[in-house]
Amino acid sequence: MSVPAIVMQESDVSFGRGMGDGLGELGGGMVDRVNLSSFGFDRALEGTLKGTLFDFKRDKYAKPVKNLPAMKKSTNMPLIPFFQPTVRKFSDRFDLQQLDRNFYKAEQNLYGSYFIIPFGSAAIAPKSFGVEDEIKPTMIGVHYTGSYKPQKTGTFRLVGRADDVLIVRINGKVVLDGSVVVAGNPNYSAWRQSASQFKKDTEAGMTYFGFKKAFYALTGDWFNLREGVNTDVEIFISEVPGGDFGAYILIEEQGVPGLKIFSTRPLSDQDKAFLERLHPDVKEFLGRED
């Protein structure tokens, strides 16, 4: 599914002042202003994925969903087993109509091309979508969908993690589930990492962007990309009990050492400047140029 685009040349974009809490501005000659947060641009740009924020505590009419566990100041952990079947059902087919039919969503869409959300307060999600006074940062999720044309032919895999949920689908196949699964609860998708890769990731125990040691990076399945050929991408990220939240997606090319930031459009100097402001770890992944 292609996303309508406002085509901007790099030369038309200049980096503006920061807005706090990971927010920034991009502005240029072809549009008056494009706001940017960790969750994406506030306008569709060429190669971006359309992101929609859903509030799974309420139905499409903004009424509380049935049998929602009572939320407490001390812990909202009961929300996890309640919410998990909803995500699992969605991740089987990435049926966006299922979410549209059943849950409340923010009016503002954001358009992402890279996904680096350092570990921090879950409140950044509704704030980025402009609904911090309307949607509490518990049992929320953002669905991204769109297509892009890769700049390079090759075999790749994604590396990522989220607290709580990160599921990525490329051309109709889930290639990574970097979610945190609480003991005793089922997985959020049918994707399973190979035993050998699980062992490698566990032994390496690599953590990035402020994530806790227990939430080390997970490596996805290999998939093929062809230069200039439309590639469908769907991403679902979610926070369940509230409090802390973060998510990131990196990419590795087969036969090429090191990881880079996964992006569906070339990173401009302005993009790189924005990313470097998010977290010091970014520099490691921006330093590997093709």
Protein Blocks (a to p, Z undefined) as FASTA:
>chain_A
ZZddddddfklpccdddebjhiacdddfkbmbdcddfkbcfbdcehiacdddddfkbcfk
opacehiacddfkbcklmmmmmmmmmmmmmmnopaklmmmmpccdfbdcddfbdcddddd
fklmmmmnopmmmmccehiadddddddddfbdcdddddddddfbccddeehiafbdcbdc
dehiacfbfbdcdfklmmmmmmnopaeehiafklccdddddddddehiacddddddddfk
gpjaddddddddehiacjddddfbdcdfklmmmmmmmpmklmmmmmpcZZ
